[in-house]
Amino acid sequence: MGTTFPNESADYRFARDRLLEAEIGLRRAMEAVSQARRQLPPGGKVLEDYVFDGLDTEGQPATIRFSELFAPDKDTLIVYNMMFPRHAGDDRAGANEGETAELPRDEQPCPSCTALLDQFDGAVAHLEAAGFNFAVIAKTTPERLAALARDRGWKNMRLVSAAQNGFNRDYHAENEDGQQVPMVSVFQRGPDGVRHFWSSEMILVPADPGQDPRAAGTLEPLWNLMDLTPGGRPDFYEQMQYDGKAAE
């Protein structure tokens, strides 16, 4: 297609041009999926103005209604339901420093959710400037959420607790056994109230044989960067810290 890099072979260029055609096809497919998503009929109305627990700017307990997660001039809300507490079968090491390390391991957050939110925190200011709301919802207490934010250096994300309401069960971020499920959901406010628009339902169905589930695969900078490398995704699982140090 006209592009070459230093010292590459003709075989490399031929294969790379064929791959470029596939990459362009993938981009087209992704845009087609995005367009189909935008054309979904109205989703179900949110009939309950869920009451979440959080902390105010002074660090004091406060209640936040679901409707209050929308800024007056922003009608779209993106929610990430993190697994905090982590899945009972998650045997990865817990945090070994900071306030979160004081919790029993099975009451600590999922390392993968934590790693993803490490990446999201820097994006939130840009997301809000573009006209969107963003919130993180978890089943743990607001005090534990705030402690995790301090440990990780999160500055931008709104963190609220669903420990006292049924939001997670209603929107499939909790299974029948009470285990938490990582879920991305989008809600839209309109003249007739707030409606559910979309959720990352791929996590609720089996992956194709031999494939990574990738329920939120297009949202994960870490794993998408690994996909660019010669070896692809390694046998790797996110941890709360590496070599004794918290991930930063």
Beta strands, then each sheet from edge to edge (+ up, - down):
strand 1: 51-55
strand 2: 61-65
strand 3: 76-81
strand 4: 133-138
strand 5: 158-161
strand 6: 183-190
strand 7: 193-199
strand 8: 241-242
strand 9: 245-246
sheet 1: 1+ 2-
sheet 2: 5+ 4+ 3+ 6- 7+
sheet 3: 8+ 9-
end
